[in-house]
Amino acid sequence: QVQLVESGGGLVQAGGSLKLSCAASGRDYSNTIMGWYRHFPGKQHELVALMTSSGITNYAESVKGRFAISRDKAKNAVYLQMNSLRPEDTAVYYCNAEGRSGDWGQGTQVTVSP
């Protein structure tokens, strides 16, 4: 059974930091894209960051310079370090593997208070 399990979400004040973790099981994602998306109410999932198997990264403009994605292929895991958080970063964050038509985690809530 394929599972992507996120952790690390929570409530933080503006300017603070959180680190999200995603542990994958049931399938080896070391040779594919992994990333993070977020969902705002009434909108589609928005790409936050992704990393290819060769280490190429892509970030949403709104998080460049503040967020950093990393992977541990041996652990089949992907991480998102979020710094200088803003209230507009408040959303449910989802781990993803193999793009929008691939596999998804259940989501973790990130709430940034003013």
C-alpha positions, 0 to 999 in steps of 0.5 A: 500500500502506497502511503505519503505521510506528512508531519510538522505542521502547526501554528506559528507566529509571522516570521517564524519557521516550521519544517514539514516532513513527508515519509513515503512507503510502499513505493520507491520514489528515489527516481522521480519528482517529489514536492509540496503543494498547498491548498487554499479554500476555494482554489486548486492545489498550488505548487510550493516546491519540487525537486527532481531525482537529480536535485533540480528544484522549482519554487513558487515565486511567493516562497523563493528565498524563504522555503527550501526543499530537500530529500533523503532518497535513502529514507524515501522522504522529502522535507520543506523548511519554511522560514519567515512565514507569513499569514498568507502562507496559511494553508493545508500543505500536501506532499506529492510524488510524481506530479499532480496525477501521482500520489498524495499525502493526507495534508498537514495544516500550517497556520501563521498568525499575524 
